[in-house]
Amino acid sequence: AQSVTQPDIHITVSEGASLELRCNYSYGATPYLFWYVQSPGQGLQLLLKYFSGDTLVQGIKGFEAEFKRSQSSFNLRKPSVHWSDAAEYFCAVQGGSEKLVFGKGTKLTVNP
Amino acid sequence: DAGITQSPRHKVTETGTPVTLRCHQTENHRYMYWYRQDPGHGLRLIHYSYGVKDTDKGEVSDGYSVSRSKTEDFLLTLESATSSQTSVYFCAISVGYREDYGYTFGSGTRLTVV
């Protein structure tokens, strides 16, 4: 069965610093991969997705992610973090019956 | 964009009472999903539907049932609510095709069982 691991429960970075959130997935076929962001008390917003083609995917808000099949990873990056990026981030993989399987999330704190 | 509405947005109920949450979509999307979100667990799939009267269990289906008698409505029922079912519930639909493929989520229902 498909699964997603986000190894970091909580990450703290300083404003202006670079960011990388890790995501590892388990899925037998070519995965459809997603990153979502959730601000406190809010719903889920799609940052970016990977289906096929170029392994470096650009998303909204200056985020990008790189798909590495050999490492079963889909890490999210941002070169310079803004205070408004503080939120919880979820990686997800689409499995059978088009079900979306989520990781447990990484909470990002941004220090001024 | 596909419209998806969850109701109610907030609910407080007593242990042992039945509760039904509603998810309504405005278009004819085939797949619909119910998730629950809890701190430290991310979103976990409760049940999903792949058509009218076609439903299946997700990873945390115990204590929940669903029904889909119309394409646009997907109901989640807690037959006898327990405190462990206090959570935020999200409905989702899968939409689009190829590069436009994705998921649309509802705004969530915050359920408290006291």
Interface residues (C-beta under 8 A of the other chain):
Chain A: Q6 I9 Y32 F34 G43 L44 L46 K49 F51 F90 S97 E98 K99 L100 V101 F102 G103 K104 G105
Chain B: Y31 Y33 Y35 G40 H41 G42 L43 R44 L45 Y48 Y50 D56 G58 F90 A92 S94 R98 E99 Y101 G102 Y103 F105 G106 S107 G108
